[in-house]
Amino acid sequence: LDASAEISEDALVASGLVRRKLDGVRILAKGELTSKITLNVTGASKSAIAAVEKAGGTLTVTAAPAAAE
């Protein structure tokens, strides 16, 4: 993944870090973030948002995809 570009759910799937999106990708805080990144995902924990902002990055939470009927 290129930390200088926006990291989306599609980029996470393409890189192999996430198997599939299904109901969206939720970021949880585990470990330490050392790079400034821009994330665009369906959900994130408060501690994950704080970790990204502490590293100087941004985390955008979008609406969850509509459930298939």
PDB file of N, CA, C and O in Angstrom:
ATOM      1  N   LEU A   1       0.831  -1.189   0.000  1.00  0.00           N
ATOM      2  CA  LEU A   1       0.000   0.000   0.000  1.00  0.00           C
ATOM      3  C   LEU A   1       0.869   1.244   0.000  1.00  0.00           C
ATOM      4  O   LEU A   1       1.932   1.280   0.621  1.00  0.00           O
ATOM      5  N   ASP A   2       0.409   2.243  -0.693  1.00  0.00           N
ATOM      6  CA  ASP A   2       1.114   3.518  -0.766  1.00  0.00           C
ATOM      7  C   ASP A   2       0.547   4.445   0.310  1.00  0.00           C
ATOM      8  O   ASP A   2      -0.593   4.895   0.199  1.00  0.00           O
ATOM      9  N   ALA A   3       1.332   4.732   1.344  1.00  0.00           N
ATOM     10  CA  ALA A   3       0.868   5.551   2.460  1.00  0.00           C
ATOM     11  C   ALA A   3       0.593   6.995   2.044  1.00  0.00           C
ATOM     12  O   ALA A   3      -0.129   7.707   2.742  1.00  0.00           O
ATOM     13  N   SER A   4       1.155   7.436   0.920  1.00  0.00           N
ATOM     14  CA  SER A   4       0.939   8.820   0.498  1.00  0.00           C
ATOM     15  C   SER A   4      -0.394   8.983  -0.243  1.00  0.00           C
ATOM     16  O   SER A   4      -0.864  10.107  -0.415  1.00  0.00           O
ATOM     17  N   ALA A   5      -0.999   7.895  -0.675  1.00  0.00           N
ATOM     18  CA  ALA A   5      -2.295   7.949  -1.363  1.00  0.00           C
ATOM     19  C   ALA A   5      -3.405   7.550  -0.401  1.00  0.00           C
ATOM     20  O   ALA A   5      -3.151   6.921   0.627  1.00  0.00           O
ATOM     21  N   GLU A   6      -4.644   7.921  -0.742  1.00  0.00           N
ATOM     22  CA  GLU A   6      -5.781   7.531   0.097  1.00  0.00           C
ATOM     23  C   GLU A   6      -5.931   6.011   0.066  1.00  0.00           C
ATOM     24  O   GLU A   6      -5.854   5.387  -0.993  1.00  0.00           O
ATOM     25  N   ILE A   7      -6.146   5.431   1.237  1.00  0.00           N
ATOM     26  CA  ILE A   7      -6.326   3.984   1.348  1.00  0.00           C
ATOM     27  C   ILE A   7      -7.811   3.722   1.537  1.00  0.00           C
ATOM     28  O   ILE A   7      -8.400   4.109   2.546  1.00  0.00           O
ATOM     29  N   SER A   8      -8.409   3.059   0.550  1.00  0.00           N
ATOM     30  CA  SER A   8      -9.841   2.757   0.590  1.00  0.00           C
ATOM     31  C   SER A   8     -10.040   1.273   0.871  1.00  0.00           C
ATOM     32  O   SER A   8      -9.081   0.503   0.930  1.00  0.00           O
ATOM     33  N   GLU A   9     -11.295   0.887   1.043  1.00  0.00           N
ATOM     34  CA  GLU A   9     -11.609  -0.518   1.262  1.00  0.00           C
ATOM     35  C   GLU A   9     -11.182  -1.355   0.063  1.00  0.00           C
ATOM     36  O   GLU A   9     -10.680  -2.466   0.231  1.00  0.00           O
ATOM     37  N   ASP A  10     -11.377  -0.832  -1.140  1.00  0.00           N
ATOM     38  CA  ASP A  10     -10.976  -1.557  -2.351  1.00  0.00           C
ATOM     39  C   ASP A  10      -9.463  -1.779  -2.379  1.00  0.00           C
ATOM     40  O   ASP A  10      -9.005  -2.843  -2.794  1.00  0.00           O
ATOM     41  N   ALA A  11      -8.689  -0.795  -1.945  1.00  0.00           N
ATOM     42  CA  ALA A  11      -7.234  -0.928  -1.914  1.00  0.00           C
ATOM     43  C   ALA A  11      -6.811  -1.973  -0.882  1.00  0.00           C
ATOM     44  O   ALA A  11      -5.856  -2.715  -1.112  1.00  0.00           O
ATOM     45  N   LEU A  12      -7.506  -2.039   0.242  1.00  0.00           N
ATOM     46  CA  LEU A  12      -7.197  -3.044   1.264  1.00  0.00           C
ATOM     47  C   LEU A  12      -7.481  -4.454   0.751  1.00  0.00           C
ATOM     48  O   LEU A  12      -6.714  -5.379   1.021  1.00  0.00           O
ATOM     49  N   VAL A  13      -8.579  -4.621   0.013  1.00  0.00           N
ATOM     50  CA  VAL A  13      -8.914  -5.920  -0.569  1.00  0.00           C
ATOM     51  C   VAL A  13      -7.888  -6.292  -1.637  1.00  0.00           C
ATOM     52  O   VAL A  13      -7.415  -7.428  -1.662  1.00  0.00           O
ATOM     53  N   ALA A  14      -7.540  -5.359  -2.514  1.00  0.00           N
ATOM     54  CA  ALA A  14      -6.588  -5.613  -3.589  1.00  0.00           C
ATOM     55  C   ALA A  14      -5.201  -5.988  -3.049  1.00  0.00           C
ATOM     56  O   ALA A  14      -4.490  -6.780  -3.666  1.00  0.00           O
ATOM     57  N   SER A  15      -4.822  -5.425  -1.910  1.00  0.00           N
ATOM     58  CA  SER A  15      -3.506  -5.708  -1.337  1.00  0.00           C
ATOM     59  C   SER A  15      -3.466  -7.039  -0.597  1.00  0.00           C
ATOM     60  O   SER A  15      -2.389  -7.546  -0.286  1.00  0.00           O
ATOM     61  N   GLY A  16      -4.638  -7.607  -0.313  1.00  0.00           N
ATOM     62  CA  GLY A  16      -4.692  -8.879   0.407  1.00  0.00           C
ATOM     63  C   GLY A  16      -4.784  -8.721   1.916  1.00  0.00           C
ATOM     64  O   GLY A  16      -4.835  -9.723   2.630  1.00  0.00           O
ATOM     65  N   LEU A  17      -4.806  -7.494   2.422  1.00  0.00           N
ATOM     66  CA  LEU A  17      -4.928  -7.277   3.868  1.00  0.00           C
ATOM     67  C   LEU A  17      -6.328  -7.605   4.372  1.00  0.00           C
ATOM     68  O   LEU A  17      -6.506  -7.988   5.528  1.00  0.00           O
ATOM     69  N   VAL A  18      -7.319  -7.451   3.497  1.00  0.00           N
ATOM     70  CA  VAL A  18      -8.710  -7.754   3.824  1.00  0.00           C
ATOM     71  C   VAL A  18      -9.204  -8.732   2.767  1.00  0.00           C
ATOM     72  O   VAL A  18      -8.983  -8.520   1.575  1.00  0.00           O
ATOM     73  N   ARG A  19      -9.866  -9.794   3.188  1.00  0.00           N
ATOM     74  CA  ARG A  19     -10.311 -10.808   2.234  1.00  0.00           C
ATOM     75  C   ARG A  19     -11.448 -10.310   1.346  1.00  0.00           C
ATOM     76  O   ARG A  19     -11.398 -10.467   0.126  1.00  0.00           O
ATOM     77  N   ARG A  20     -12.471  -9.712   1.954  1.00  0.00           N
ATOM     78  CA  ARG A  20     -13.606  -9.185   1.187  1.00  0.00           C
ATOM     79  C   ARG A  20     -14.308  -8.112   2.017  1.00  0.00           C
ATOM     80  O   ARG A  20     -14.139  -8.049   3.235  1.00  0.00           O
ATOM     81  N   LYS A  21     -15.092  -7.276   1.351  1.00  0.00           N
ATOM     82  CA  LYS A  21     -15.737  -6.155   2.041  1.00  0.00           C
ATOM     83  C   LYS A  21     -17.028  -6.553   2.744  1.00  0.00           C
ATOM     84  O   LYS A  21     -17.263  -6.105   3.866  1.00  0.00           O
ATOM     85  N   LEU A  22     -17.855  -7.360   2.141  1.00  0.00           N
ATOM     86  CA  LEU A  22     -19.161  -7.734   2.676  1.00  0.00           C
ATOM     87  C   LEU A  22     -19.929  -6.520   3.169  1.00  0.00           C
ATOM     88  O   LEU A  22     -20.456  -5.762   2.354  1.00  0.00           O
ATOM     89  N   ASP A  23     -20.009  -6.311   4.475  1.00  0.00           N
ATOM     90  CA  ASP A  23     -20.750  -5.187   5.055  1.00  0.00           C
ATOM     91  C   ASP A  23     -19.863  -3.971   5.284  1.00  0.00           C
ATOM     92  O   ASP A  23     -20.269  -3.038   5.976  1.00  0.00           O
ATOM     93  N   GLY A  24     -18.684  -3.965   4.726  1.00  0.00           N
ATOM     94  CA  GLY A  24     -17.759  -2.858   4.904  1.00  0.00           C
ATOM     95  C   GLY A  24     -16.562  -3.262   5.744  1.00  0.00           C
ATOM     96  O   GLY A  24     -16.519  -4.373   6.273  1.00  0.00           O
ATOM     97  N   VAL A  25     -15.607  -2.386   5.869  1.00  0.00           N
ATOM     98  CA  VAL A  25     -14.388  -2.625   6.633  1.00  0.00           C
ATOM     99  C   VAL A  25     -14.387  -1.695   7.833  1.00  0.00           C
ATOM    100  O   VAL A  25     -14.624  -0.494   7.698  1.00  0.00           O
ATOM    101  N   ARG A  26     -14.121  -2.252   9.007  1.00  0.00           N
ATOM    102  CA  ARG A  26     -14.040  -1.474  10.245  1.00  0.00           C
ATOM    103  C   ARG A  26     -12.609  -1.554  10.765  1.00  0.00           C
ATOM    104  O   ARG A  26     -12.046  -2.641  10.894  1.00  0.00           O
ATOM    105  N   ILE A  27     -12.033  -0.406  11.057  1.00  0.00           N
ATOM    106  CA  ILE A  27     -10.661  -0.327  11.549  1.00  0.00           C
ATOM    107  C   ILE A  27     -10.681  -0.336  13.076  1.00  0.00           C
ATOM    108  O   ILE A  27     -11.410   0.430  13.707  1.00  0.00           O
ATOM    109  N   LEU A  28      -9.872  -1.213  13.653  1.00  0.00           N
ATOM    110  CA  LEU A  28      -9.740  -1.294  15.107  1.00  0.00           C
ATOM    111  C   LEU A  28      -8.306  -0.939  15.482  1.00  0.00           C
ATOM    112  O   LEU A  28      -7.379  -1.167  14.704  1.00  0.00           O
ATOM    113  N   ALA A  29      -8.127  -0.380  16.675  1.00  0.00           N
ATOM    114  CA  ALA A  29      -6.794   0.027  17.118  1.00  0.00           C
ATOM    115  C   ALA A  29      -6.060  -1.174  17.715  1.00  0.00           C
ATOM    116  O   ALA A  29      -6.505  -1.766  18.698  1.00  0.00           O
ATOM    117  N   LYS A  30      -4.938  -1.515  17.106  1.00  0.00           N
ATOM    118  CA  LYS A  30      -4.065  -2.554  17.637  1.00  0.00           C
ATOM    119  C   LYS A  30      -2.685  -2.258  17.093  1.00  0.00           C
ATOM    120  O   LYS A  30      -2.505  -2.152  15.880  1.00  0.00           O
ATOM    121  N   GLY A  31      -1.728  -2.126  17.953  1.00  0.00           N
ATOM    122  CA  GLY A  31      -0.389  -1.776  17.503  1.00  0.00           C
ATOM    123  C   GLY A  31      -0.213  -0.271  17.459  1.00  0.00           C
ATOM    124  O   GLY A  31      -1.015   0.483  18.010  1.00  0.00           O
ATOM    125  N   GLU A  32       0.852   0.153  16.792  1.00  0.00           N
ATOM    126  CA  GLU A  32       1.170   1.573  16.727  1.00  0.00           C
ATOM    127  C   GLU A  32       1.297   2.006  15.273  1.00  0.00           C
ATOM    128  O   GLU A  32       1.880   1.295  14.455  1.00  0.00           O
ATOM    129  N   LEU A  33       0.760   3.151  14.962  1.00  0.00           N
ATOM    130  CA  LEU A  33       0.825   3.710  13.621  1.00  0.00           C
ATOM    131  C   LEU A  33       1.937   4.752  13.593  1.00  0.00           C
ATOM    132  O   LEU A  33       1.941   5.682  14.398  1.00  0.00           O
ATOM    133  N   THR A  34       2.877   4.596  12.668  1.00  0.00           N
ATOM    134  CA  THR A  34       4.011   5.517  12.605  1.00  0.00           C
ATOM    135  C   THR A  34       4.003   6.393  11.365  1.00  0.00           C
ATOM    136  O   THR A  34       4.787   7.337  11.267  1.00  0.00           O
ATOM    137  N   SER A  35       3.117   6.089  10.406  1.00  0.00           N
ATOM    138  CA  SER A  35       3.060   6.867   9.171  1.00  0.00           C
ATOM    139  C   SER A  35       1.778   7.684   9.099  1.00  0.00           C
ATOM    140  O   SER A  35       0.738   7.280   9.620  1.00  0.00           O
ATOM    141  N   LYS A  36       1.867   8.824   8.453  1.00  0.00           N
ATOM    142  CA  LYS A  36       0.695   9.663   8.209  1.00  0.00           C
ATOM    143  C   LYS A  36      -0.077   9.037   7.059  1.00  0.00           C
ATOM    144  O   LYS A  36       0.446   8.943   5.949  1.00  0.00           O
ATOM    145  N   ILE A  37      -1.318   8.606   7.302  1.00  0.00           N
ATOM    146  CA  ILE A  37      -2.112   7.959   6.265  1.00  0.00           C
ATOM    147  C   ILE A  37      -3.500   8.586   6.181  1.00  0.00           C
ATOM    148  O   ILE A  37      -3.958   9.254   7.108  1.00  0.00           O
ATOM    149  N   THR A  38      -4.152   8.354   5.054  1.00  0.00           N
ATOM    150  CA  THR A  38      -5.530   8.782   4.848  1.00  0.00           C
ATOM    151  C   THR A  38      -6.352   7.537   4.563  1.00  0.00           C
ATOM    152  O   THR A  38      -6.140   6.866   3.552  1.00  0.00           O
ATOM    153  N   LEU A  39      -7.290   7.225   5.449  1.00  0.00           N
ATOM    154  CA  LEU A  39      -8.138   6.046   5.308  1.00  0.00           C
ATOM    155  C   LEU A  39      -9.568   6.451   5.004  1.00  0.00           C
ATOM    156  O   LEU A  39     -10.054   7.464   5.508  1.00  0.00           O
ATOM    157  N   ASN A  40     -10.243   5.658   4.179  1.00  0.00           N
ATOM    158  CA  ASN A  40     -11.651   5.861   3.872  1.00  0.00           C
ATOM    159  C   ASN A  40     -12.321   4.499   4.000  1.00  0.00           C
ATOM    160  O   ASN A  40     -12.212   3.664   3.102  1.00  0.00           O
ATOM    161  N   VAL A  41     -13.021   4.268   5.127  1.00  0.00           N
ATOM    162  CA  VAL A  41     -13.609   2.964   5.438  1.00  0.00           C
ATOM    163  C   VAL A  41     -15.032   3.124   5.957  1.00  0.00           C
ATOM    164  O   VAL A  41     -15.503   4.241   6.169  1.00  0.00           O
ATOM    165  N   THR A  42     -15.711   1.998   6.159  1.00  0.00           N
ATOM    166  CA  THR A  42     -17.093   2.001   6.630  1.00  0.00           C
ATOM    167  C   THR A  42     -17.198   2.303   8.118  1.00  0.00           C
ATOM    168  O   THR A  42     -18.170   2.926   8.546  1.00  0.00           O
ATOM    169  N   GLY A  43     -16.228   1.881   8.916  1.00  0.00           N
ATOM    170  CA  GLY A  43     -16.311   2.105  10.351  1.00  0.00           C
ATOM    171  C   GLY A  43     -14.943   2.102  11.000  1.00  0.00           C
ATOM    172  O   GLY A  43     -13.968   1.615  10.428  1.00  0.00           O
ATOM    173  N   ALA A  44     -14.882   2.659  12.217  1.00  0.00           N
ATOM    174  CA  ALA A  44     -13.628   2.692  12.969  1.00  0.00           C
ATOM    175  C   ALA A  44     -13.929   2.892  14.440  1.00  0.00           C
ATOM    176  O   ALA A  44     -14.881   3.583  14.804  1.00  0.00           O
ATOM    177  N   SER A  45     -13.108   2.280  15.288  1.00  0.00           N
ATOM    178  CA  SER A  45     -13.260   2.487  16.722  1.00  0.00           C
ATOM    179  C   SER A  45     -12.719   3.871  17.088  1.00  0.00           C
ATOM    180  O   SER A  45     -11.933   4.457  16.345  1.00  0.00           O
ATOM    181  N   LYS A  46     -13.149   4.381  18.237  1.00  0.00           N
ATOM    182  CA  LYS A  46     -12.672   5.703  18.678  1.00  0.00           C
ATOM    183  C   LYS A  46     -11.164   5.696  18.857  1.00  0.00           C
ATOM    184  O   LYS A  46     -10.495   6.678  18.538  1.00  0.00           O
ATOM    185  N   SER A  47     -10.624   4.590  19.369  1.00  0.00           N
ATOM    186  CA  SER A  47      -9.181   4.521  19.590  1.00  0.00           C
ATOM    187  C   SER A  47      -8.420   4.439  18.255  1.00  0.00           C
ATOM    188  O   SER A  47      -7.297   4.933  18.161  1.00  0.00           O
ATOM    189  N   ALA A  48      -9.012   3.827  17.232  1.00  0.00           N
ATOM    190  CA  ALA A  48      -8.374   3.781  15.908  1.00  0.00           C
ATOM    191  C   ALA A  48      -8.339   5.173  15.291  1.00  0.00           C
ATOM    192  O   ALA A  48      -7.329   5.575  14.713  1.00  0.00           O
ATOM    193  N   ILE A  49      -9.436   5.906  15.413  1.00  0.00           N
ATOM    194  CA  ILE A  49      -9.489   7.276  14.901  1.00  0.00           C
ATOM    195  C   ILE A  49      -8.441   8.130  15.608  1.00  0.00           C
ATOM    196  O   ILE A  49      -7.734   8.907  14.966  1.00  0.00           O
ATOM    197  N   ALA A  50      -8.341   7.986  16.925  1.00  0.00           N
ATOM    198  CA  ALA A  50      -7.365   8.753  17.695  1.00  0.00           C
ATOM    199  C   ALA A  50      -5.939   8.403  17.280  1.00  0.00           C
ATOM    200  O   ALA A  50      -5.092   9.293  17.200  1.00  0.00           O
ATOM    201  N   ALA A  51      -5.654   7.122  17.013  1.00  0.00           N
ATOM    202  CA  ALA A  51      -4.305   6.698  16.617  1.00  0.00           C
ATOM    203  C   ALA A  51      -3.926   7.275  15.261  1.00  0.00           C
ATOM    204  O   ALA A  51      -2.792   7.716  15.073  1.00  0.00           O
ATOM    205  N   VAL A  52      -4.861   7.279  14.312  1.00  0.00           N
ATOM    206  CA  VAL A  52      -4.586   7.828  12.980  1.00  0.00           C
ATOM    207  C   VAL A  52      -4.349   9.335  13.078  1.00  0.00           C
ATOM    208  O   VAL A  52      -3.416   9.860  12.471  1.00  0.00           O
ATOM    209  N   GLU A  53      -5.191  10.024  13.840  1.00  0.00           N
ATOM    210  CA  GLU A  53      -5.034  11.476  13.995  1.00  0.00           C
ATOM    211  C   GLU A  53      -3.752  11.824  14.736  1.00  0.00           C
ATOM    212  O   GLU A  53      -3.120  12.833  14.424  1.00  0.00           O
ATOM    213  N   LYS A  54      -3.355  11.014  15.709  1.00  0.00           N
ATOM    214  CA  LYS A  54      -2.120  11.251  16.459  1.00  0.00           C
ATOM    215  C   LYS A  54      -0.908  11.162  15.529  1.00  0.00           C
ATOM    216  O   LYS A  54       0.072  11.886  15.707  1.00  0.00           O
ATOM    217  N   ALA A  55      -0.981  10.270  14.538  1.00  0.00           N
ATOM    218  CA  ALA A  55       0.116  10.109  13.577  1.00  0.00           C
ATOM    219  C   ALA A  55       0.075  11.182  12.492  1.00  0.00           C
ATOM    220  O   ALA A  55       0.950  11.219  11.628  1.00  0.00           O
ATOM    221  N   GLY A  56      -0.937  12.059  12.528  1.00  0.00           N
ATOM    222  CA  GLY A  56      -1.032  13.145  11.557  1.00  0.00           C
ATOM    223  C   GLY A  56      -1.887  12.826  10.351  1.00  0.00           C
ATOM    224  O   GLY A  56      -1.930  13.607   9.400  1.00  0.00           O
ATOM    225  N   GLY A  57      -2.570  11.688  10.371  1.00  0.00           N
ATOM    226  CA  GLY A  57      -3.393  11.287   9.237  1.00  0.00           C
ATOM    227  C   GLY A  57      -4.854  11.621   9.447  1.00  0.00           C
ATOM    228  O   GLY A  57      -5.228  12.257  10.433  1.00  0.00           O
ATOM    229  N   THR A  58      -5.678  11.179   8.497  1.00  0.00           N
ATOM    230  CA  THR A  58      -7.119  11.377   8.601  1.00  0.00           C
ATOM    231  C   THR A  58      -7.829  10.053   8.347  1.00  0.00           C
ATOM    232  O   THR A  58      -7.349   9.216   7.583  1.00  0.00           O
ATOM    233  N   LEU A  59      -8.968   9.874   8.992  1.00  0.00           N
ATOM    234  CA  LEU A  59      -9.768   8.679   8.828  1.00  0.00           C
ATOM    235  C   LEU A  59     -11.200   9.121   8.573  1.00  0.00           C
ATOM    236  O   LEU A  59     -11.818   9.765   9.421  1.00  0.00           O
ATOM    237  N   THR A  60     -11.730   8.773   7.401  1.00  0.00           N
ATOM    238  CA  THR A  60     -13.092   9.137   7.016  1.00  0.00           C
ATOM    239  C   THR A  60     -13.963   7.903   7.115  1.00  0.00           C
ATOM    240  O   THR A  60     -13.653   6.856   6.546  1.00  0.00           O
ATOM    241  N   VAL A  61     -15.068   8.043   7.855  1.00  0.00           N
ATOM    242  CA  VAL A  61     -16.024   6.947   8.002  1.00  0.00           C
ATOM    243  C   VAL A  61     -17.213   7.233   7.085  1.00  0.00           C
ATOM    244  O   VAL A  61     -17.856   8.277   7.194  1.00  0.00           O
ATOM    245  N   THR A  62     -17.496   6.295   6.181  1.00  0.00           N
ATOM    246  CA  THR A  62     -18.592   6.444   5.232  1.00  0.00           C
ATOM    247  C   THR A  62     -19.782   5.624   5.703  1.00  0.00           C
ATOM    248  O   THR A  62     -19.663   4.833   6.638  1.00  0.00           O
ATOM    249  N   ALA A  63     -20.906   5.807   5.072  1.00  0.00           N
ATOM    250  CA  ALA A  63     -22.104   5.049   5.401  1.00  0.00           C
ATOM    251  C   ALA A  63     -21.921   3.588   4.999  1.00  0.00           C
ATOM    252  O   ALA A  63     -21.263   3.288   4.003  1.00  0.00           O
ATOM    253  N   ALA A  64     -22.499   2.694   5.771  1.00  0.00           N
ATOM    254  CA  ALA A  64     -22.428   1.269   5.467  1.00  0.00           C
ATOM    255  C   ALA A  64     -23.194   0.984   4.175  1.00  0.00           C
ATOM    256  O   ALA A  64     -24.192   1.646   3.891  1.00  0.00           O
ATOM    257  N   PRO A  65     -22.741   0.017   3.400  1.00  0.00           N
ATOM    258  CA  PRO A  65     -23.447  -0.316   2.161  1.00  0.00           C
ATOM    259  C   PRO A  65     -24.840  -0.878   2.467  1.00  0.00           C
ATOM    260  O   PRO A  65     -25.052  -1.494   3.512  1.00  0.00           O
ATOM    261  N   ALA A  66     -25.771  -0.663   1.562  1.00  0.00           N
ATOM    262  CA  ALA A  66     -27.132  -1.157   1.755  1.00  0.00           C
ATOM    263  C   ALA A  66     -27.139  -2.677   1.746  1.00  0.00           C
ATOM    264  O   ALA A  66     -26.436  -3.303   0.953  1.00  0.00           O
ATOM    265  N   ALA A  67     -27.933  -3.269   2.629  1.00  0.00           N
ATOM    266  CA  ALA A  67     -28.019  -4.730   2.712  1.00  0.00           C
ATOM    267  C   ALA A  67     -28.728  -5.279   1.485  1.00  0.00           C
ATOM    268  O   ALA A  67     -29.742  -4.739   1.043  1.00  0.00           O
ATOM    269  N   ALA A  68     -28.181  -6.358   0.945  1.00  0.00           N
ATOM    270  CA  ALA A  68     -28.810  -6.992  -0.224  1.00  0.00           C
ATOM    271  C   ALA A  68     -30.030  -7.764   0.214  1.00  0.00           C
ATOM    272  O   ALA A  68     -29.985  -8.497   1.202  1.00  0.00           O
ATOM    273  N   GLU A  69     -31.112  -7.607  -0.506  1.00  0.00           N
ATOM    274  CA  GLU A  69     -32.340  -8.314  -0.153  1.00  0.00           C
ATOM    275  C   GLU A  69     -32.653  -9.374  -1.156  1.00  0.00           C
ATOM    276  O   GLU A  69     -33.656 -10.074  -1.020  1.00  0.00           O
TER     277      GLU A  69
END
